[in-house]
């Protein structure tokens, strides 16, 4: 059994291509089931977000697993298999585990250290469990990855140093005014950056926020969603004058805040501070020289220093997280190695304890007048003898797990002690798949 991860992400494919390869959320249960029915797949979890579509799988052979996963993606999205090969990266074994941990920790995201991806991985894992496509390996590995990532985020505070321009804009306003709880803010635009600005303003405690957008319905929708005000585009000039903080983020090709508007703002700013922050590219605010007033105008270049400083802090935290991943990989591999040994040790203990039990029954028959106290002493000592006898064989069995010929040596171990051992996890995975496929076939026929 082998681990494999096939990933289409922001490094391997542009956004147009990624959009075509995104599964619909409502279909994820059936998608997991469909992949599980594919040849070579023994376990699978599928992660699909706006920036990545990834298949994690336990397969019987790497080359066949890779082929059938890429063929599955090609058929799902009407691509050629060669097209999928060209835009996907394939990781196997330790590299696949490392990739999962990096993705879950936000180290592989466009925004380094973002935490949303962890929730998306958790949801993908839960969906796979519900679909019945996880087993011994992934039930352990994904729980380990989720736990590790939560702990890493908490201990390194990687997400505390926000690196979005919208965050930088609000931080700049806080440096200007200190507390923002009595300030009025105007957000111009209703796109992603405008929404992030709105969220950061609310998080900073701004008491009154108004959204203005050329399309009134979009401004209203955003305002209703976050419990703020909205206004028509024609009111832009009035709100520019009465707002303390203005953050502009539209997709306009022309300046929307002209010099005439800025002169009105300058007149007001003679008595009170006013800050206008332009985070649009191209710029929304016409260049303007504000002389001897409390009017301050900034653009994305002015925010660059703050964002870059936070990015450096995130990279330091990311390096700390990255340094911890190898030990997690080894921890998982050690757990996997013990999977084959544990049933053997359990069978050896059970056989030994059965011998002890039969011995005690024989003693009871031959010494029927033995007191209860004496019986307990004899039972305790026979168990002690058994445990002493098992100590070295169990130690040897555990050491076998690190041997490259572990399977053959464990088989010899079982033969020497004449052990009846439950099916190993690979056999269990294969049988589980057969059972599920039989059940689905019966349900389909009925």
N, C-alpha and C positions, 0 to 999 in steps of 0.2 A: 504494500500500500504506500502511496506517495501523495504528497501535498503539491497542489498547483494553484497558481493565481493568474488569471488572464485579465488584463486591465486595459481599458480604453479610457484615457484621462486627458487632462489639459496639456500634458507634455507630448502626447502621442497623436492627438487629433484636435483640429480647430473646433470652435464652438458650433459651427454649422453641422459638422459631422457628429459631434457629441449629441446634439439635439435629436438627430435621427436615430441614435442608438440608446435612447432613454426609454425604459419600460414605464408603463402607466402604473401608478400605485395600486389601483384597484385590481390589476391583473397579476400582482406579484405572487400570490399563492399558487395560481395555476402555472405560472412561469417556473417556479421552483419545482413543481411536480413534473412538468414536461422535461426539464433538464435531468431530473433524477431517473427518468425512464430511459435516458440515453445510455448507450453502451459505454462501459468503462467507468461510469460515475458511481461511486459508493456513498458519498456524502456531498452536499453542495449548499452553499449560501451565496445569494446574488445581491449585490449592492448596486443600486441605480440612483444617481443624483444628477443635478444639472451639470456637474463637472466630471463625472466618472460613471462608467458602467463596468463592474468587475464581477468575475465569477471566481469564487474560491471553491475548490473541490478536493476530495480525497478520491484518488483514482487507482485502478489496478496496475496501470502502466503509464508512464509519463507521456510517451509519444502518442499513444492512442487517446489518452485523456485530453491532451492539447488539441488534437485534431477534432475530436467530437465536440469539445466546447466551442472552438472557433466555428465549426460547421453549424452548431446550434445558434450562435449569435447571427451568423450570416442568414440562416433561414428565418429567424425571428424578424429581421429588419430588412429583408430582401436585398442583401449584399452578396457579393461573390466571396467565397472563402478567402481567396487571395487578397481581397480588399480588407477583410478583417485582420488578416495576418499583418498587413502593411501598417495598420493603425493601432495595433495592440502590442503590449509588452507581456512577456510570459516569465513568471518567476516560479521556481520549484524548490521544494524542501525548505532548507533554512532561509533562503532568499524570499520564499513565499511567506514564511512566518514573519520575517523582518518587515516585509511590505505591509502586512496586516497591522502590525504594531505601529508602524509609521503613519499609516492612514488613520487609524483610530486615535492617535495622539495629535493629529492635525499637522504632522511634519511633512506630509505630502500634498497639502492643500495649497490653493492659490494664495490664500491669506494664511501665512504661516501661524500655526498654533490655534487656529479657530476650533471652537468646541462643538459646533453644530454637527460635524461629521460623526462624532462619537454617538450621538443619539440616533443618527441614520444607520450606523453599523448595528447598534443594539436592536433597532426595529427590523433590520434585515435578518438578523439572527433569530429573533422571535418569530418572524414570518416563516423562516426555514424550519424551525422547530414545529410550528403549527402544521406545516405541510408534510412533516415527517421525513425531511431530507437531511437532518443531522443525526449523528450517531456518537459513538464513544469518543472519537477524535475531536470533532468540532464542538461538541457540547463542553468539552474541557478547554479547548484552545480559545474559542471566542469569549468565554467567561474570563479567562486569564487576560486576554487582550483588553477587554472592557475595564476590568479591575485595575490593570496596570495603567491605562490611560487616564482614568479618573484620579488615581493617586499621583501620577506624574503632573497633571494639570494643577492639582492642589499644592504639591510640594514645590513646584518651580514658578507658579504664578505666571505661566507663559501667556495666558490670555489677558492679564491685567494691563499690559502695555499695548493698548490698542493702536493699530497702524493704519486706520482708514483716514482719508482726508476729511470726512465729515466729523469724525471725532476730533481731529486736529483743529477744526474750525471752532468747535465748542470750547475746547481747551484754551484757545486763543481768547475767546470772549471772557472766559473765567479769569484769565490773567489781566484782562482790561478792567473788569468790574468787580472781581472777587465773587461774592455770592450773587447768584442770578435769580433768586426767588422772587424779586420784585421787578424784574425786567420783562419787557414785551419783545417778543421775537417774531420776525417775519421770515418764512421759508418760501422761496420762489422756486417753483417746479414741483413735480409730483412723481419723479422717477425714483430709482433705487437710492441714489445719493441723497436726494431730498428726504426720502423716508428715513434713512440712517441719521441725517441731521436732526430730523424731528425726534427720533428716539433718543439721541444724545442730549438734546435740549431738555426733553422731559426728564431724563435721568439726572440732569444737572439742576433740576428743580425750578425751571423757568415757569413763572406763574401764568403767563398768557402767550399763546402761540397762534399765529394765523398762517394759513397756507393760501398762496395765490398761484394759479396755473392758467395758461391760455384755455385749456379745456376744463370748464367749470366742474363737470361731472367727476373728473379724476381728483380734483382738489377736494370736492365734497366727500368722495369715497374715502380718501385718506384721512380727512378730518373726522369723519364719523368713526372710523376704525380706531383712532387714537384719542378721541374725545377732545379735539381742539377746534379752533374756528377756521372758517374759510371765507374767501371774498372773491368777487369777480375781478377779472384782469384790469378793467377800467379803473379800479380803485388802487392800483399799484402805487401811484404817486402819493396818495394820501397816507398809505400805510408805511411808505418809505420815510415820510416825515415824522410819524409818531412812534415808530419802532426804535428800540434801543439797539437791537441786534438784527442784522439782515444777513441771511445766508442764501446765496443764489446758486442754483444748479439746474439750468435748463439745457436743452440741446439746440438752442437758437444759433443761427449763423451770424446774426447781427447783435450789436449791443442792445440790451433791453433796458438798462439803466444808463440814461444819457447824461451829458454834462449839464443840461438844463435841470434834470431831476436832482443831480448832485449839488447844484448851487442852492436849491431849496433845502436840501439836507444840511448844507454848510451853514445856512442862516440859522437853522434850529440848533445846530451843534455849537453855536457860540456860547450857549448857556448850559449845555448838558452833553456828556460824551455820547457818541454814536459810532458803532463799528459795523462796517459792511465787509463781508467776507465772500469772495467770488471763488467758488470751487468748480466752476464750469470750464470745460475746454472744448471749443474756444471760449474766451471770456465773455461774461454777461455784462460786466461793468466797464464803461468807457473810461480810459485813462483820465485821471483828474488830479490836479495839484490842489490839495486842501491846505490853505495857508492860515496860520494863526487861529485855528479852531480846534474843537474837540472831535472832529470828524476823522475817523481812521479807516482806510481802505486797504484790504489785503487780497492777494490772489494765491493760487496753489503753490507758487514758488516760495512765498513767505511761510507756508506751512511745512515746506519740505524738511527744514531742520528738525522740527518737533517730531514729525513722522519717522524720519531717519533715525533719530535717537531711540525711539521706541522699538523700531525694527532691530536695532543692534541689541537691545535687551532681550527681545524675543529670540534672536539667534543664539544668544548665550544660553537661554533656557532650553532651546531646541537641542543644543549640543549636550546639555546635561541629560536630557531624555534619551537622546540617541545612544549615549554611552551606557545606558542601563539595558538596552534591548538585547545585547548578546547574552547576558545572564538569564534573561527571560526565555530566550531560544533554548539555551542549555537546560533550563528547568523543564521546559516542555518535552525536549528530547529524552531527558531522564525519565519523565513520567511515561512516555511512550515505550521506552525500553523495558520498563517494569511491567507493562501491560501483559507481556508474554510470560513473565516470571510469576506474577501474583497468583494466577490460577494453579500453577504447578506447586507453589508453596502451600496454597490452601488445601490442595488435594493431599499433599504429603502430611500436613497437620491432621486432616480429617482421618486419614488412614491410621496414623499413629494413635490418635485418641480413640479410635474404634478398637484397636488392639488393647489399649489400656482399659477400656470399658469391658471388653470380653474377659480380660484378666481378672478384674474385680468381681465379675459375675462368677467366675470359676472359684475364686477364693471364698466367696459367699456360700457356695455350695459345699465346699470342703471344710469350711470352718463356720458352721451355722451359729455357733454360740459366741462368736466374736462380738465384743461390745461395740456400741456405736462410736465411742471414742477411738477405739483401736482401728475400726474400719476407716475413719477419717484420716488417721495417721498413715495407714497403708495406702489409701487412695492418694494422699498428698505426695508420698514418696514415689509411688509408681509414676505419677504425672511428672515429678521432678526428673526421674530417670529418662522419661520420654523426651522432655524438653532438652536435657543435656545431650541426648543422642541426636536430636534434630538440629542442634546449634550449628555444627559444621556443614551439614548438607544444605541448610538454608542459606548460610553465608556463601557457599559455593554457587548456589542457584542465582543469588543476587549478582555475583561477580560475572556470571555467564552473560548477563544482560548487556555488558559492555563489549562482548566479543563479537567479531564480525561473523563468526559461525554460530551465533547464538541459537538459531532455530535448530540446527543439527545437534548441538550439545544439549539443548533442552529436551529434544526427542530421546536422546540416549539416557538422560536423567530420568525421564518418565518410564523408560523401559527397565532400567535398573531397579527402580522401586515399584514397578508394576502399578503405575498410577492411572486412574481414570480421570482425565482432566476435561473440564467443560471446553466447548469450542472457543478458539481464540477470537480476538476482536475482528479480525479480517473475515473469518468464517461467519461470525455473527452479523457483520455488515452485509455480506453477500446474501445471507438467509433473510435478513430484514428486507432487503430490496426485493427479493423474490416474493416474499409474503405480501408486501404492499402492492406489487404489480399484479399478483393473482387477485387480490381483493378489488383492485380497480377494474380489472378485466371482468370479474363477476358482476360488479355494480353496473358496468357498461352493458353487459349482456341482458341484465334484468331491467 
